[in-house]
Amino acid sequence: MCTNLSMKGAEELSRIIFATHGEMSMGMKNSMKMIVGDSAECIETYSLLLGENPNDYYEELNEQIKKDGESYIILCDLKGGSVHTALSRLTIHENVTVLSGMNMNMALEVVLTYKDGIPSKENMKFLEVCKNGITLLTKDKEEIEDEDF
């Protein structure tokens, strides 16, 4: 469990897990440390390595969730990939949120804004903020249809 001690009293925060194929999860956590410093210390990582089975991690995490009652936010790399498919089954628990398409924008939004969970009324707002962090720039300015230009 991670707590925010900078506020009056200690606020319980969600357990944030980056879960990816290969070592992307560790790289994302290291990049987050560069941007948010100590706020990234609470991030847990799961890296599915060659020859491993994501269902093993699912089973381990499922048992933890049953015992501790904490809330979990799990960011996965690839929608429909083996990691996402296995861990999405954890959403049978009300205290688990699983996201796919993890990128730095999404990770920052979770760690800085929604570290105590994403309220269901905020789901669409959260997704819009994450989507707005994805852009396409080309030499041909006519291809860019962004109101900010």
C-alpha positions in Angstrom: 0.0 0.0 0.0 1.2 3.5 -0.8 0.4 6.5 1.2 0.7 10.2 0.6 2.3 11.7 3.6 2.5 15.2 2.3 -1.2 15.7 3.1 -2.7 16.0 6.6 -2.8 12.5 7.8 -2.0 9.6 5.5 -4.2 9.1 2.5 -4.5 5.5 1.2 -3.8 5.3 -2.5 -4.5 2.6 -5.1 -1.9 0.1 -5.8 -0.7 1.0 -9.3 0.8 -1.8 -11.4 2.4 -1.4 -14.8 2.0 -4.8 -16.5 3.7 -5.4 -19.9 5.3 -7.9 -22.3 9.1 -7.8 -21.8 10.7 -5.1 -19.6 8.6 -2.2 -20.8 7.0 -1.9 -17.4 10.3 -1.3 -15.7 11.3 1.2 -18.3 8.1 3.1 -17.9 8.6 3.2 -14.1 12.1 4.5 -14.6 10.9 7.2 -17.0 8.2 8.2 -14.5 10.8 8.6 -11.8 12.5 11.2 -14.0 9.3 13.2 -14.2 7.5 12.8 -10.9 10.3 11.8 -8.6 9.3 10.0 -5.4 5.7 9.7 -6.6 6.8 6.9 -8.8 8.1 4.8 -5.9 4.6 3.4 -5.4 4.4 1.9 -8.9 4.7 -1.9 -9.0 5.8 -3.6 -12.2 5.1 -6.9 -13.9 7.1 -8.0 -16.9 6.1 -11.1 -18.8 9.3 -12.6 -20.0 9.8 -15.3 -22.6 8.6 -18.7 -21.4 6.4 -17.3 -18.6 2.7 -17.5 -18.3 0.6 -14.4 -17.4 -2.0 -16.6 -15.7 0.6 -17.3 -13.0 0.7 -13.6 -12.1 -3.1 -13.4 -12.4 -3.4 -16.2 -9.8 -0.9 -14.5 -7.4 -2.6 -11.1 -7.8 -6.1 -12.5 -7.5 -5.2 -14.1 -4.1 -3.7 -10.7 -2.9 -6.8 -8.8 -3.9 -9.0 -11.3 -2.1 -7.0 -10.8 1.1 -6.1 -7.1 1.3 -9.2 -5.3 0.0 -7.0 -2.4 -1.4 -7.9 -0.8 -4.7 -5.8 -1.6 -7.8 -5.2 0.3 -11.0 -3.4 -1.9 -13.6 -2.0 -0.4 -16.8 -1.3 -2.9 -19.5 0.6 -2.4 -22.7 -1.5 -4.0 -25.4 -5.3 -4.5 -25.5 -6.1 -8.1 -26.2 -2.5 -9.2 -25.5 -1.9 -12.1 -23.1 -1.0 -9.8 -20.2 -4.2 -7.7 -20.7 -6.4 -10.7 -21.3 -5.2 -12.5 -18.1 -5.3 -9.4 -15.8 -8.7 -8.2 -17.2 -10.2 -11.2 -15.4 -9.4 -9.4 -12.1 -12.2 -6.9 -12.8 -14.6 -9.3 -11.2 -13.4 -7.5 -8.1 -15.0 -4.1 -7.6 -11.8 -2.6 -6.5 -9.8 -3.3 -9.7 -9.5 -1.2 -12.8 -7.5 -2.4 -15.8 -6.4 -0.1 -18.6 -4.8 -1.0 -21.9 -2.6 1.0 -24.3 -0.3 2.2 -21.6 1.8 5.2 -22.5 3.5 8.0 -20.6 0.5 10.3 -20.8 -1.8 7.6 -19.3 0.7 6.7 -16.6 1.2 10.4 -15.6 -2.5 10.9 -15.4 -3.0 7.9 -13.1 0.0 8.8 -10.8 -0.7 12.5 -10.6 -4.5 12.7 -10.7 -6.1 9.4 -10.1 -3.7 7.7 -7.7 -6.7 7.1 -5.4 -8.8 5.5 -8.1 -10.7 6.5 -11.2 -14.3 7.2 -10.1 -16.8 5.7 -12.7 -18.2 9.2 -13.3 -14.7 10.3 -14.4 -14.0 7.4 -16.8 -14.8 9.3 -20.0 -12.9 12.4 -18.8 -9.9 10.2 -18.0 -9.9 8.5 -21.4 -10.3 11.9 -23.2 -7.2 13.3 -21.4 -5.2 10.2 -22.3 -6.4 10.3 -26.0 -5.5 14.0 -26.2 -1.9 13.2 -25.5 -1.6 11.3 -28.8 -0.9 13.5 -31.8 0.4 13.1 -35.3 2.7 15.7 -36.8 4.0 15.7 -40.4 5.8 18.0 -42.6 2.6 18.6 -44.6 0.6 20.9 -42.3 -2.6 20.3 -44.3 -2.8 16.8 -42.8 -3.0 18.2 -39.3 -6.5 18.8 -38.2 -5.9 20.1 -34.7 -7.6 23.2 -33.4 -4.5 24.2 -31.4 -2.6 25.1 -34.6 
